[in-house]
Amino acid sequence: MQLDVLYFAWVRERIGIAKEQVSTDARTVADLVKELSAREERYQVAFQDMTVVKVAVDQVLVSLETPLGRAKEVAFFPPMTGG
């Protein structure tokens, strides 16, 4: 499956890019994180503590266990705070 993967805020800074297209066999968000983390150290650093990273699949907040199904886009970003 082809996915657009987007990175925001410090996740983007650690990985070094804002967006990429990924070819993956991942079945869940957690599988995708494992695949990305296995690529290079910069991904490992960004995803080392997934308790501080939020995920959206096709612009809907989801958990790591969420199936990717026919997703087109996955976004990773830190929790937002208002003010």
N, C-alpha and C positions, 0 to 999 in steps of 0.2 A: 504494500500500500504506500502511496505517496502522501505525505503530510507537510503542511507548512507549520514550522515550529518557530514560535516567537518568544523572545526573551526581553524582559523589562527590568529597569532599574539596576540594582547591583548584580542581578543574575546576568543581565546583558554585559555589564562591565567585566565580570569574571570570565565569561565565555568569549567575549570580544566581538560578537556580532549581534545584530538585532533580530535577524530572521534568516532561516534557511529552509530549504526543501529537503526532506529526509525520506529515504526509501526504507521501510521497516516491515518486519514480520511481527512486531509487538502486538499482543492481544489486549493489554491493559496499559494504563498510564505508567504503572510501576515497571512494567516490562520495557517501555520506552525509556524511562529514566535509566534503567540498567544498561540498555544498549548505548545510550548517549554517554553515560559515565565510563563505559569501557573504551570509548574512542580515544580520549586524551585526558591529560591531567586537568586541564582547564574546566572540563565538564565535571570531573570528579569533585573539584573544589566547589563549583557552583551547586552541585546536588548533594553535598556531603551531609547536610542536615535538612531533610525534606519536611521537618516540622515547621520550618520557617519559610517554606516556599509554597505558594498557592498555585493551583493548576486550573485552567479552563479548557474545556474541549468544546470547540465551536461556540465560544463565547458564553459558556455556562460553567460556573464553578463546580468542580467535581473532586472526588477523592482519588487516591492513588489506585484503588482497586477497580475503578471505572473501566469497563471495556471500551476500546477505541472504536469497535464496530466499523462504521463507514465515515468516521470523522475526517474532516478536511483540514482542521487547524487545532493545534495544541499550543497554549501559551503558559509560560512560567513567569511568576512574579512574586515579590515579597508581599506580605500583608500590607494593606493600606491603613493609614490612620487619617482621621479627619481633623479639622481644626477651624 
